[in-house]
Amino acid sequence: MRSPVLTGLLHPLNLLMLGLAVLAGLVAAWWLSPLGLVLWLVMVLTVSRDPSVRFSHEMQSREPIAQRFQHYFDRIERAQVSVFNMLASAPSGIRKALQPAHEELEALVDQAYGLCRRVTTLENYRLVTDSTSDLQADEQRIAEAIDKASDPQTRLQYEDSRRALQERMTRLHRVTRHLDRVEAQLLGLANEMDGVVTEVIRLQAAGPAEAKRGAPALAEKLRQQLDRLARSEREATEV
């Protein structure tokens, strides 16, 4: 995965420019080489700062998330790409009018990804716990052992084990409930993002004046979703 700077350095036209700068300095006049290097540097910076290059790199640098949530985030990310592409080809008046909403959208997708990464850890914990133990069966066996224990010290040890097991079960139930809530929230957000794409299409078709009037409401809608995701991520740290 190439960074924006590396993409700029390895761009074919930039490599060609670098070669021409060196060649000009060798076979023509020495002062052509520094001039060519300056032009090459400008070309590298232009490519590395290209919004599409930086956007593509940001998407590719995202690490995998739990399969349970990947489908929802893919839909959210596709909506982000659609809006980015639409605004990239839109007239400047439309882009300027929708810029605040676009910034909220970018922050919202980043927040959604952060939440997915956070709950991926919880989902892995749930899967491992479910696959490596049967907590209810363990609790039943411990309860039976307590009933049969005649030695007070042995009984006390079994009771300690049962308390520890019940704490694990309580945490697992809490994690499971939170994961279910997050999954429902991501599903709702994915549907909302489909609506955002539709609204951007409508505002783009309506012209700069309508886009300017409609953009604040769209930005506020996205901001509210962002706040909800932020609360869910804070709750994930407390589970």
C-alpha positions as a LaTeX table, in Angstrom:
\begin{tabular}{lrrr}
\hline
Residue & $x$ (\AA) & $y$ (\AA) & $z$ (\AA) \\
\hline
Met1 & 0.00 & 0.00 & 0.00 \\
Arg2 & 1.59 & 3.24 & $-1.16$ \\
Ser3 & 1.45 & 6.46 & 0.80 \\
Pro4 & 0.47 & 9.67 & $-1.06$ \\
Val5 & 4.11 & 10.81 & $-1.07$ \\
Leu6 & 5.34 & 7.48 & $-2.45$ \\
Thr7 & 2.60 & 7.58 & $-5.08$ \\
Gly8 & 3.84 & 11.01 & $-6.12$ \\
Leu9 & 7.45 & 9.84 & $-6.24$ \\
Leu10 & 6.65 & 6.79 & $-8.36$ \\
His11 & 4.19 & 8.44 & $-10.74$ \\
Pro12 & 5.39 & 7.73 & $-14.32$ \\
Leu13 & 5.34 & 11.38 & $-15.40$ \\
Asn14 & 7.26 & 12.39 & $-12.29$ \\
Leu15 & 9.89 & 9.72 & $-12.91$ \\
Leu16 & 10.16 & 10.89 & $-16.50$ \\
Met17 & 10.60 & 14.48 & $-15.31$ \\
Leu18 & 13.34 & 13.41 & $-12.89$ \\
Gly19 & 15.17 & 11.56 & $-15.64$ \\
Leu20 & 14.93 & 14.52 & $-18.01$ \\
Ala21 & 16.22 & 16.88 & $-15.31$ \\
Val22 & 19.28 & 14.72 & $-14.71$ \\
Leu23 & 19.86 & 14.21 & $-18.43$ \\
Ala24 & 19.53 & 17.92 & $-19.17$ \\
Gly25 & 22.15 & 18.71 & $-16.56$ \\
Leu26 & 24.53 & 16.17 & $-18.03$ \\
Val27 & 24.22 & 16.86 & $-21.76$ \\
Ala28 & 23.04 & 20.50 & $-21.92$ \\
Ala29 & 23.59 & 23.14 & $-19.23$ \\
Trp30 & 24.22 & 22.45 & $-15.56$ \\
Trp31 & 21.59 & 24.98 & $-14.47$ \\
Leu32 & 18.86 & 22.96 & $-16.20$ \\
Ser33 & 19.29 & 20.17 & $-13.67$ \\
Pro34 & 18.31 & 22.23 & $-10.55$ \\
Leu35 & 15.46 & 23.81 & $-12.50$ \\
Gly36 & 14.23 & 20.37 & $-13.55$ \\
Leu37 & 14.48 & 19.10 & $-9.96$ \\
Val38 & 12.34 & 22.01 & $-8.77$ \\
Leu39 & 9.71 & 21.18 & $-11.38$ \\
Trp40 & 9.91 & 17.50 & $-10.44$ \\
Leu41 & 9.38 & 18.37 & $-6.76$ \\
Val42 & 6.34 & 20.49 & $-7.65$ \\
Met43 & 4.90 & 17.58 & $-9.65$ \\
Val44 & 5.49 & 15.16 & $-6.75$ \\
Leu45 & 3.76 & 17.49 & $-4.28$ \\
Thr46 & 0.86 & 18.00 & $-6.68$ \\
Val47 & 0.25 & 14.28 & $-6.98$ \\
Ser48 & 0.74 & 13.56 & $-3.26$ \\
Arg49 & $-1.72$ & 16.30 & $-2.30$ \\
Asp50 & $-4.35$ & 15.18 & $-4.77$ \\
Pro51 & $-7.55$ & 14.60 & $-2.73$ \\
Ser52 & $-8.37$ & 11.41 & $-4.62$ \\
Val53 & $-4.91$ & 9.97 & $-3.87$ \\
Arg54 & $-5.16$ & 10.81 & $-0.18$ \\
Phe55 & $-8.72$ & 9.50 & $-0.02$ \\
Ser56 & $-7.76$ & 6.21 & $-1.66$ \\
His57 & $-4.81$ & 5.79 & 0.70 \\
Glu58 & $-7.01$ & 6.45 & 3.72 \\
Met59 & $-9.47$ & 3.76 & 2.64 \\
Gln60 & $-6.75$ & 1.20 & 1.93 \\
Ser61 & $-5.08$ & 1.83 & 5.29 \\
Arg62 & $-8.16$ & 0.79 & 7.25 \\
Glu63 & $-7.59$ & $-2.48$ & 9.06 \\
Pro64 & $-10.07$ & $-5.37$ & 8.89 \\
Ile65 & $-13.02$ & $-5.44$ & 11.26 \\
Ala66 & $-15.19$ & $-8.29$ & 12.51 \\
Gln67 & $-17.13$ & $-9.98$ & 9.74 \\
Arg68 & $-20.32$ & $-9.35$ & 11.69 \\
Phe69 & $-19.96$ & $-5.61$ & 11.11 \\
Gln70 & $-18.03$ & $-5.57$ & 7.83 \\
His71 & $-21.15$ & $-5.63$ & 5.62 \\
Tyr72 & $-22.61$ & $-2.57$ & 7.30 \\
Phe73 & $-19.37$ & $-0.63$ & 7.14 \\
Asp74 & $-18.92$ & $-1.55$ & 3.48 \\
Arg75 & $-22.28$ & 0.09 & 2.75 \\
Ile76 & $-21.29$ & 3.17 & 4.76 \\
Glu77 & $-17.96$ & 3.37 & 2.95 \\
Arg78 & $-19.60$ & 2.98 & $-0.48$ \\
Ala79 & $-21.83$ & 5.94 & 0.33 \\
Gln80 & $-18.74$ & 7.94 & 1.30 \\
Val81 & $-17.10$ & 7.09 & $-2.02$ \\
Ser82 & $-20.24$ & 8.02 & $-3.96$ \\
Val83 & $-20.47$ & 11.44 & $-2.32$ \\
Phe84 & $-16.74$ & 12.05 & $-2.80$ \\
Asn85 & $-16.95$ & 11.24 & $-6.50$ \\
Met86 & $-20.07$ & 13.35 & $-7.00$ \\
Leu87 & $-18.57$ & 16.40 & $-5.35$ \\
Ala88 & $-15.24$ & 15.94 & $-7.15$ \\
Ser89 & $-17.04$ & 16.35 & $-10.48$ \\
Ala90 & $-19.58$ & 18.93 & $-9.30$ \\
Pro91 & $-19.38$ & 22.67 & $-10.13$ \\
Ser92 & $-17.43$ & 24.75 & $-7.64$ \\
Gly93 & $-20.59$ & 26.41 & $-6.32$ \\
Ile94 & $-22.07$ & 23.03 & $-5.39$ \\
Arg95 & $-18.84$ & 21.85 & $-3.79$ \\
Lys96 & $-18.54$ & 25.01 & $-1.71$ \\
Ala97 & $-22.16$ & 24.83 & $-0.57$ \\
Leu98 & $-21.90$ & 21.16 & 0.45 \\
Gln99 & $-18.42$ & 21.33 & 1.94 \\
Pro100 & $-19.61$ & 21.59 & 5.58 \\
Ala101 & $-21.89$ & 18.58 & 5.10 \\
His102 & $-19.07$ & 16.70 & 3.38 \\
Glu103 & $-16.75$ & 17.35 & 6.31 \\
Glu104 & $-19.39$ & 16.02 & 8.71 \\
Leu105 & $-19.77$ & 12.97 & 6.49 \\
Glu106 & $-16.02$ & 12.28 & 6.53 \\
Ala107 & $-15.95$ & 12.60 & 10.33 \\
Leu108 & $-18.98$ & 10.32 & 10.61 \\
Val109 & $-17.37$ & 7.56 & 8.54 \\
Asp110 & $-14.17$ & 7.83 & 10.57 \\
Gln111 & $-16.22$ & 7.57 & 13.76 \\
Ala112 & $-18.10$ & 4.56 & 12.39 \\
Tyr113 & $-14.81$ & 2.86 & 11.56 \\
Gly114 & $-13.45$ & 3.63 & 15.03 \\
Leu115 & $-16.55$ & 2.11 & 16.60 \\
Cys116 & $-16.26$ & $-0.98$ & 14.40 \\
Arg117 & $-12.65$ & $-1.42$ & 15.43 \\
Arg118 & $-13.62$ & $-1.05$ & 19.08 \\
Val119 & $-16.43$ & $-3.60$ & 18.97 \\
Thr120 & $-14.31$ & $-5.99$ & 16.89 \\
Thr121 & $-12.33$ & $-6.63$ & 20.07 \\
Leu122 & $-15.55$ & $-7.33$ & 21.96 \\
Glu123 & $-16.84$ & $-9.59$ & 19.20 \\
Asn124 & $-13.59$ & $-11.57$ & 19.25 \\
Tyr125 & $-13.96$ & $-11.93$ & 23.02 \\
Arg126 & $-17.53$ & $-13.21$ & 22.58 \\
Leu127 & $-16.54$ & $-15.69$ & 19.89 \\
Val128 & $-13.61$ & $-17.07$ & 21.84 \\
Thr129 & $-15.68$ & $-17.39$ & 25.01 \\
Asp130 & $-18.49$ & $-19.17$ & 23.19 \\
Ser131 & $-16.12$ & $-21.52$ & 21.37 \\
Thr132 & $-13.93$ & $-22.49$ & 24.32 \\
Ser133 & $-16.44$ & $-22.92$ & 27.12 \\
Asp134 & $-20.03$ & $-23.66$ & 28.03 \\
Leu135 & $-20.56$ & $-21.32$ & 30.95 \\
Gln136 & $-24.06$ & $-22.52$ & 31.81 \\
Ala137 & $-22.96$ & $-26.16$ & 31.86 \\
Asp138 & $-19.95$ & $-25.21$ & 34.00 \\
Glu139 & $-22.23$ & $-23.38$ & 36.43 \\
Gln140 & $-24.50$ & $-26.42$ & 36.68 \\
Arg141 & $-21.56$ & $-28.73$ & 37.40 \\
Ile142 & $-20.22$ & $-26.37$ & 40.07 \\
Ala143 & $-23.68$ & $-26.13$ & 41.69 \\
Glu144 & $-23.88$ & $-29.92$ & 41.83 \\
Ala145 & $-20.38$ & $-30.12$ & 43.29 \\
Ile146 & $-21.30$ & $-27.61$ & 45.99 \\
Asp147 & $-24.34$ & $-29.67$ & 46.95 \\
Lys148 & $-22.21$ & $-32.79$ & 47.25 \\
Ala149 & $-19.24$ & $-31.21$ & 49.03 \\
Ser150 & $-18.99$ & $-32.20$ & 52.68 \\
Asp151 & $-15.69$ & $-30.49$ & 53.43 \\
Pro152 & $-16.18$ & $-26.75$ & 54.26 \\
Gln153 & $-12.92$ & $-25.72$ & 52.63 \\
Thr154 & $-13.76$ & $-27.57$ & 49.42 \\
Arg155 & $-17.23$ & $-26.07$ & 49.42 \\
Leu156 & $-15.74$ & $-22.58$ & 49.84 \\
Gln157 & $-13.43$ & $-23.11$ & 46.87 \\
Tyr158 & $-16.34$ & $-24.22$ & 44.72 \\
Glu159 & $-18.35$ & $-21.17$ & 45.76 \\
Asp160 & $-15.43$ & $-18.91$ & 44.83 \\
Ser161 & $-15.31$ & $-20.62$ & 41.44 \\
Arg162 & $-19.03$ & $-20.09$ & 40.97 \\
Arg163 & $-18.76$ & $-16.37$ & 41.78 \\
Ala164 & $-15.93$ & $-15.99$ & 39.27 \\
Leu165 & $-17.94$ & $-17.89$ & 36.68 \\
Gln166 & $-21.03$ & $-15.76$ & 37.28 \\
Glu167 & $-18.93$ & $-12.63$ & 36.81 \\
Arg168 & $-17.77$ & $-13.99$ & 33.45 \\
Met169 & $-21.36$ & $-14.76$ & 32.46 \\
Thr170 & $-22.51$ & $-11.29$ & 33.48 \\
Arg171 & $-19.76$ & $-9.67$ & 31.43 \\
Leu172 & $-20.53$ & $-11.90$ & 28.44 \\
His173 & $-24.23$ & $-10.99$ & 28.59 \\
Arg174 & $-23.32$ & $-7.30$ & 28.84 \\
Val175 & $-20.97$ & $-7.57$ & 25.86 \\
Thr176 & $-23.56$ & $-9.47$ & 23.82 \\
Arg177 & $-26.26$ & $-6.87$ & 24.47 \\
His178 & $-23.91$ & $-4.06$ & 23.51 \\
Leu179 & $-22.86$ & $-5.81$ & 20.31 \\
Asp180 & $-26.50$ & $-6.31$ & 19.36 \\
Arg181 & $-27.19$ & $-2.61$ & 19.89 \\
Val182 & $-24.17$ & $-1.59$ & 17.83 \\
Glu183 & $-25.17$ & $-3.93$ & 15.01 \\
Ala184 & $-28.65$ & $-2.39$ & 14.93 \\
Gln185 & $-27.12$ & 1.09 & 14.99 \\
Leu186 & $-24.79$ & 0.32 & 12.09 \\
Leu187 & $-27.68$ & $-1.09$ & 10.08 \\
Gly188 & $-29.63$ & 2.10 & 10.69 \\
Leu189 & $-26.61$ & 4.22 & 9.77 \\
Ala190 & $-26.08$ & 2.28 & 6.53 \\
Asn191 & $-29.69$ & 3.03 & 5.57 \\
Glu192 & $-29.24$ & 6.68 & 6.55 \\
Met193 & $-26.14$ & 6.91 & 4.36 \\
Asp194 & $-28.12$ & 5.67 & 1.38 \\
Gly195 & $-30.47$ & 8.57 & 2.05 \\
Val196 & $-27.53$ & 10.97 & 2.28 \\
Val197 & $-26.35$ & 9.93 & $-1.18$ \\
Thr198 & $-29.85$ & 10.50 & $-2.54$ \\
Glu199 & $-30.02$ & 13.93 & $-0.89$ \\
Val200 & $-26.64$ & 14.97 & $-2.30$ \\
Ile201 & $-27.81$ & 13.93 & $-5.77$ \\
Arg202 & $-30.96$ & 16.01 & $-5.32$ \\
Leu203 & $-29.10$ & 19.09 & $-4.09$ \\
Gln204 & $-26.52$ & 18.79 & $-6.86$ \\
Ala205 & $-29.26$ & 18.63 & $-9.49$ \\
Ala206 & $-31.16$ & 21.55 & $-7.93$ \\
Gly207 & $-28.25$ & 23.97 & $-8.29$ \\
Pro208 & $-26.00$ & 26.03 & $-5.98$ \\
Ala209 & $-28.80$ & 28.09 & $-4.42$ \\
Glu210 & $-30.80$ & 25.04 & $-3.32$ \\
Ala211 & $-27.62$ & 23.26 & $-2.24$ \\
Lys212 & $-26.74$ & 26.22 & $-0.02$ \\
Arg213 & $-30.22$ & 26.16 & 1.55 \\
Gly214 & $-30.30$ & 22.41 & 2.06 \\
Ala215 & $-26.72$ & 21.85 & 3.21 \\
Pro216 & $-27.15$ & 23.01 & 6.86 \\
Ala217 & $-29.95$ & 20.52 & 7.51 \\
Leu218 & $-27.92$ & 17.73 & 5.94 \\
Ala219 & $-24.86$ & 18.66 & 8.00 \\
Glu220 & $-26.93$ & 18.71 & 11.19 \\
Lys221 & $-28.38$ & 15.30 & 10.41 \\
Leu222 & $-24.89$ & 13.89 & 9.96 \\
Arg223 & $-23.70$ & 15.60 & 13.14 \\
Gln224 & $-26.45$ & 13.93 & 15.15 \\
Gln225 & $-25.44$ & 10.54 & 13.80 \\
Leu226 & $-21.83$ & 11.34 & 14.70 \\
Asp227 & $-22.83$ & 12.12 & 18.29 \\
Arg228 & $-24.72$ & 8.82 & 18.57 \\
Leu229 & $-21.72$ & 6.86 & 17.35 \\
Ala230 & $-19.44$ & 8.70 & 19.76 \\
Arg231 & $-21.70$ & 7.72 & 22.66 \\
Ser232 & $-21.70$ & 4.10 & 21.51 \\
Glu233 & $-17.92$ & 4.06 & 21.36 \\
Arg234 & $-17.69$ & 5.50 & 24.87 \\
Glu235 & $-20.12$ & 2.83 & 26.08 \\
Ala236 & $-17.96$ & 0.15 & 24.45 \\
Thr237 & $-15.06$ & 1.15 & 26.68 \\
Glu238 & $-17.23$ & 0.63 & 29.75 \\
Val239 & $-18.56$ & $-2.84$ & 28.84 \\
\hline
\end{tabular}
